[in-house]
Structures are given as structure tokens and as C-alpha cells.
């Protein structure tokens, strides 16, 4: 795993297990942060971390989880995110570059 190319961590789960998915995501981020410190002494910046739920409009609106614990911070779920110049929204309704 090269820390310069790590851009995203994704977790998949059914709607009924969203809390488990959030816990699993937090665990993955913790493991990546520990790896970064051990290999290159880099710190993962939780202030630059975004959580984006991707699903149909109906399912996204039904989600009760609006924050996720990331390291020592609480990160809010965002409605859209930009990655490599492409904006993706949580409902897959707009993909803009």
C-alpha cells in the first residue's frame, strides 16, 4: 500500500447493517493510520476525511447514521465528494467533472 496513492476506503453493507458498516469503516481507517505512521511517519488528517453513503435516493434518505467516528474525531456524512476532479453525490444522480 503506497500512502501517496491511497485515496479512498469503501465498505459495502445492506441498509439494515449501516451501523456495523460505519464501525468497520472506522476500523479500516484506524488500521491505515497505524500503517502510515509505522512506514512513513505520516499522519492521517481526520479533518480532510469525508464519509459518503452511496445508494438510491430512497435508501439514503432512510439512513439514520449522520456521523462516523474516524480516529479521535467525529466526521459528518457529506452529500457529495470530489475525487480526482469528479464530483459524486450520495444518490448517484449527478456525476460532474
ZAFI-201713 format. One line per 5 residues: number of its first residue (from 1); their letters; for each residue z, y, x of C-alpha. Coordinates in steps of 0.25 Angstrom, whole numbers, plus 5000, padded with zeros to 4 digits. Example, Ala and Ser with C-alpha at 12.3 -4.5 7.8 and 13.67 -1.06 7.14 Angstrom:
1	as	5031:4982:5049 | 5029:4996:5055
This chain:
1	xxxxx	5000:5000:5000 | 4996:5013:5006 | 5004:5025:5002 | 4993:5035:5003 | 4985:5027:4992
6	xxxxx	4996:5024:4983 | 4993:5032:4970 | 4998:5024:4958 | 5007:5013:4953 | 5003:5007:4940
11	xxxxx	5011:4998:4931 | 5006:4991:4918 | 5014:4986:4907 | 5014:4985:4891 | 5019:4997:4883
16	xxxxx	5032:4989:4880 | 5035:4988:4895 | 5033:5002:4899 | 5048:5004:4904 | 5046:4991:4913
21	xxxxx	5033:4997:4918 | 5040:5010:4921 | 5051:5002:4929 | 5040:4994:4936 | 5033:5007:4940
26	xxxxx	5046:5013:4945 | 5048:5001:4954 | 5034:5001:4959 | 5035:5016:4963 | 5049:5013:4970
31	xxxxx	5042:5002:4978 | 5030:5011:4982 | 5040:5022:4986 | 5048:5012:4995 | 5035:5007:5001
36	xxxxx	5031:5021:5004 | 5044:5024:5011 | 5044:5011:5019 | 5030:5012:5024 | 5027:5027:5026
41	xxxxx	5040:5034:5022 | 5033:5041:5011 | 5040:5045:4998 | 5034:5043:4984 | 5035:5056:4977
46	xxxxx	5040:5053:4963 | 5037:5068:4959 | 5022:5064:4961 | 5023:5051:4953 | 5017:5050:4939
51	xxxxx	5018:5040:4928 | 5007:5038:4919 | 5007:5028:4907 | 4992:5023:4905 | 4989:5017:4891
56	xxxxx	4983:5021:4877 | 4988:5033:4871 | 4995:5025:4860 | 5004:5018:4871 | 5006:5030:4880
61	xxxxx	5012:5037:4868 | 5021:5026:4865 | 5027:5025:4879 | 5042:5029:4880 | 5043:5030:4895
66	xxxxx	5040:5044:4899 | 5047:5044:4913 | 5047:5033:4924 | 5057:5032:4936 | 5050:5034:4949
71	xxxxx	5059:5033:4961 | 5070:5043:4959 | 5062:5051:4949 | 5058:5050:4935 | 5043:5052:4933
76	xxxxx	5037:5056:4919 | 5025:5049:4913 | 5013:5058:4914 | 5002:5059:4904 | 4991:5059:4915
81	xxxxx	4990:5058:4930 | 4979:5061:4941 | 4976:5051:4951 | 4965:5054:4961 | 4959:5065:4953
86	xxxxx	4959:5057:4940 | 4968:5061:4928 | 4972:5049:4920 | 4980:5051:4907 | 4990:5041:4901
91	xxxxx	4981:5038:4889 | 4968:5036:4897 | 4962:5046:4888 | 4957:5055:4899 | 4953:5052:4913
96	xx	4949:5064:4920 | 4945:5067:4935
